[in-house]
Structures are given as C-alpha cells and as structure tokens.
Amino acid sequence: MPKGSLDYAGCDYLSGWACDADNYSLPLDVHLYREGPMDGSGIFLSSVVADLPGGSSVGTACGGNPNHAFRYVIPEVLKDGLSHWVYAYAVDIPGGINRPMLSGSPKNVTCPCPAINISLIPPAPVMEPEEDTVLLTWRVTNTGEKPIRLEVTKDCGGWDCHFQGDGDVLTIGYLDLLEFRDITLDVTPVHADRLRNISITITYDDVGGLPCIQAQSMTNSTYVGYYFVA
C-alpha cells in the first residue's frame, strides 16, 4: 500500500513524498486534484513522479531509499486571487488499484493574480520639423508576469494625427512576456500654432480573463512644434 505526505503548498510549488512498501526501489506517480477529492467533485490537475532526493526522513520511511520526493510548480490556473484546495494521491504499484490520499492532504493555496506591467520608451521632442508630417514612435514592452492586451488612444492637441495603419485607436490583442511593439503616430503640425503636447494613453489588462482582469493605464507625451513663428 502506498504512503506519503503532502508537506508543503505555496504559491511557488507543492512538495511532498510517496513510496510503496511493495517495492521501495520504484518511484510512484502522485495524482493531484483541485477543488475536491478525486472520487467526488475534484478536477484533475496533474500527475507528478516522486523520484527526487527527499532526505533522511524520507529514506527512513521508504526502506532506506530517500529518492521518493516530488515537487510540482503551481500553475497559472491556481493564480487567480481565489482560494483553492489541492488533493494529492499516491498511485499503487503495480496497476494503480489503490490510490490513498497522502497525509497532510488536502492543502489550501490562495495565490495573487500575476502582476501586469509595461515599460515605455518615448520619442524625443521634435522642434522645427523640416517635413510636413512628423513620425513619433513609442516602444512598449511587456515587463509583467503574463501576456496582456492593449488599447492605445491619442491626443494631438488639435492637430491632425493618426496611428500608422490603424486610424484613431490602436488595439494590440496579445503582447507576450518581454515582447515589444512600436506605436507610431503620424502627426501633421501647423506652423502658425507653435508647440503642441502630443500624448498617447495605453490601457492594458490580462489576456487570461476573469477573475484576473487588472486594467491599468499609462499616459506619455512629447512636444512637437516650432520655437518661433515665422
């Protein structure tokens, strides 16, 4: 009959050990369920092999063989700010007929939603432009912990301007971790109006949806225009 323990459950990983007195030389599979037991309302989470070094206490419990520990990295499905119960079962050898729940199981984890964040490299101000139109490019990078989607709006102080290829509003449906995107505004300055503060506002949230929708926004601006009116 298998035996073992679910020793730790955090927002980084789950860990414990499992072995079977029928054959201490063979590693066991450990089946993980969430929200309920495997023979009830539980949802299968994953299977992990208990074959890691577990120290002297595991060796003492497993016939002198300490290599019966397991570790499972917490998946994104449990990182939503809600409370989750995790159940762990050792799979019997041979055949997996008996699957007793490990000591210390179930355990509760409540993990925050992954952080979302962006960094922005703005364009330099353009003074005394030589062309009829000015191209301003912001580079936005996803520096958070999960993919995001973005919507970008603009304010050109009354001057004519548009996003290249996308008109008045720019939508970026998916920006992966550390991925960047260039946002370019085509601005038509008016010489007689001197300076204008040209700005974009980026609103971004989680791709994953509820319950981890964390809408945030960032506004950045630069100047375009003329020091002197001719």
C-alpha positions in Angstrom: 0.0 0.0 0.0 1.4 3.4 -0.9 2.2 6.0 1.8 3.5 9.5 1.8 2.8 13.1 2.7 1.9 16.4 1.1 4.3 18.5 3.1 4.1 22.0 1.5 1.7 24.0 -0.6 2.6 27.6 -1.5 2.3 29.9 -4.5 5.6 28.7 -5.8 5.2 24.9 -5.7 3.7 21.9 -4.0 6.0 19.3 -2.4 6.0 16.0 -0.5 6.9 12.4 -0.8 5.4 9.0 -1.6 6.6 5.4 -1.8 5.2 1.8 -1.7 6.3 -0.9 0.6 5.7 -3.4 -2.2 8.9 -2.1 -3.9 10.8 0.8 -2.4 13.1 0.9 -5.5 10.3 2.1 -7.8 9.1 5.7 -7.9 5.4 6.3 -7.6 3.2 8.6 -9.5 1.3 11.2 -7.5 -2.0 12.4 -8.8 -3.1 16.0 -7.9 -6.7 17.2 -7.9 -8.1 20.7 -7.2 -11.3 21.9 -5.6 -12.3 18.4 -4.3 -11.3 14.7 -3.9 -10.7 12.5 -6.9 -13.8 10.4 -6.4 -16.1 13.5 -5.9 -16.0 17.0 -7.3 -12.3 17.1 -7.8 -10.7 18.4 -11.0 -7.6 16.6 -12.2 -4.7 18.9 -12.0 -1.6 16.9 -12.9 0.5 13.8 -12.4 4.0 14.1 -10.9 6.6 11.4 -10.3 8.0 11.1 -6.8 11.6 10.4 -7.7 13.5 13.4 -6.2 16.0 13.2 -3.3 14.0 13.6 -0.1 16.5 13.5 2.7 17.0 11.1 5.6 13.4 11.3 6.9 12.0 10.1 3.5 14.7 7.4 3.4 13.7 6.2 6.9 10.0 6.0 5.8 10.8 4.3 2.5 13.0 1.4 3.3 16.3 3.3 3.2 15.7 4.9 -0.2 15.3 8.7 0.1 14.6 9.2 -3.6 10.8 9.4 -3.3 10.2 13.2 -3.1 8.2 15.2 -5.5 7.8 18.9 -6.4 5.1 20.5 -8.6 5.3 24.1 -9.8 2.0 26.0 -9.1 0.2 26.5 -12.5 -1.4 29.7 -13.7 -4.9 28.2 -13.1 -4.4 28.5 -9.4 -3.0 32.1 -9.5 -6.3 34.0 -9.6 -6.6 35.5 -6.2 -9.1 32.8 -5.1 -8.9 30.1 -2.5 -8.2 26.6 -3.9 -7.9 23.2 -2.2 -5.3 20.7 -3.6 -5.6 17.0 -3.0 -2.7 14.5 -3.5 -2.9 10.8 -4.0 -0.2 8.1 -4.3 -0.7 5.6 -7.1 -0.3 2.0 -6.1 2.2 -0.4 -7.8 1.6 -2.5 -9.7 -1.6 -1.5 -11.6 -2.6 1.6 -9.6 -5.6 0.0 -8.0 -5.1 1.6 -4.6 -4.7 5.4 -4.6 -4.7 6.6 -0.9 -4.7 10.3 -0.2 -1.4 11.5 1.2 -1.1 12.6 4.8 -1.3 16.4 5.0 -3.7 16.5 2.1 -5.7 18.5 1.2 -3.9 21.8 1.5 -5.2 25.3 0.7 -3.5 27.8 -1.6 -4.6 31.4 -2.3 -2.3 33.0 -4.8 -2.5 36.5 -6.2 -3.0 37.2 -9.9 0.3 37.6 -11.8 1.4 41.1 -12.0 1.0 43.0 -15.2 3.2 45.9 -16.2 4.7 47.7 -19.2 7.7 49.8 -19.9 7.7 52.6 -22.4 10.5 54.3 -24.4 9.1 57.6 -25.6 10.1 59.6 -28.7 12.3 62.7 -28.4 10.6 66.1 -28.9 10.7 67.4 -32.4 11.4 71.1 -32.8 11.4 73.0 -36.1 10.3 70.0 -38.2 11.6 70.1 -41.7 8.8 67.9 -43.2 5.0 68.4 -43.4 4.5 65.4 -41.2 6.3 64.1 -38.2 6.6 60.4 -37.2 6.6 59.8 -33.4 7.3 56.3 -32.2 6.9 54.9 -28.6 8.2 51.4 -27.9 6.1 49.5 -25.4 7.4 46.3 -23.7 5.5 43.8 -21.6 7.6 43.6 -18.4 4.9 41.8 -16.3 4.3 38.2 -15.5 1.8 37.2 -18.1 0.5 38.2 -21.6 -1.5 41.3 -21.9 -3.7 43.1 -24.4 -3.6 46.9 -25.0 -5.7 49.7 -26.4 -3.9 52.9 -27.3 -5.6 56.3 -27.8 -4.0 59.7 -28.7 -4.3 63.4 -28.0 -2.5 65.6 -30.5 -3.7 68.9 -29.1 -6.0 69.7 -32.0 -3.5 68.9 -34.8 -4.3 66.2 -37.3 -2.7 62.8 -36.4 -3.3 59.1 -36.7 -1.7 55.8 -35.8 0.0 54.3 -38.8 -2.3 51.7 -40.4 -4.8 51.8 -37.6 -6.5 55.1 -37.6 -7.6 56.8 -34.3 -7.4 53.9 -31.9 -4.7 51.2 -31.9 -5.5 47.7 -30.5 -2.9 45.1 -29.7 -4.7 41.9 -28.8 -1.7 40.0 -27.5 1.7 41.0 -26.2 3.7 38.2 -24.7 6.2 38.4 -21.8 9.2 40.6 -22.8 7.7 41.2 -26.2 7.7 44.7 -27.5 5.7 46.7 -30.0 6.4 50.0 -31.7 3.5 52.5 -31.7 3.9 55.2 -34.3 1.9 58.4 -34.7 1.8 60.3 -37.9 1.4 64.0 -36.9 0.8 67.0 -39.2 2.0 70.1 -37.3 0.6 73.6 -38.1 3.4 76.1 -38.3 1.4 79.0 -37.0 0.2 77.2 -33.9 3.7 76.8 -32.5 4.0 73.9 -29.9 1.7 71.1 -29.1 1.9 68.4 -26.4 1.4 65.1 -28.2 0.4 62.2 -26.0 -0.8 58.6 -26.1 -2.6 56.7 -23.4 -2.1 52.9 -23.2 -4.8 50.9 -21.3 -3.8 47.3 -20.7 -5.2 44.2 -19.0 -4.8 40.4 -18.7 -5.3 38.2 -21.6 -6.5 35.4 -19.3 -9.8 37.0 -18.4 -11.8 36.7 -15.2 -11.1 36.8 -12.4 -7.7 38.3 -13.1 -8.7 41.3 -15.1 -6.5 44.1 -13.8 -6.9 47.1 -16.1 -4.2 49.7 -15.8 -3.3 52.7 -17.9 -0.2 54.8 -18.7 0.0 58.2 -20.4 3.2 59.6 -22.0 3.7 62.7 -24.0 6.3 64.7 -26.0 6.4 68.0 -27.8 6.2 68.8 -31.5 6.3 72.3 -33.0 8.2 75.5 -33.5 10.1 77.7 -31.2 9.3 80.7 -33.4 6.5 81.6 -35.7 7.8 83.0 -39.0 
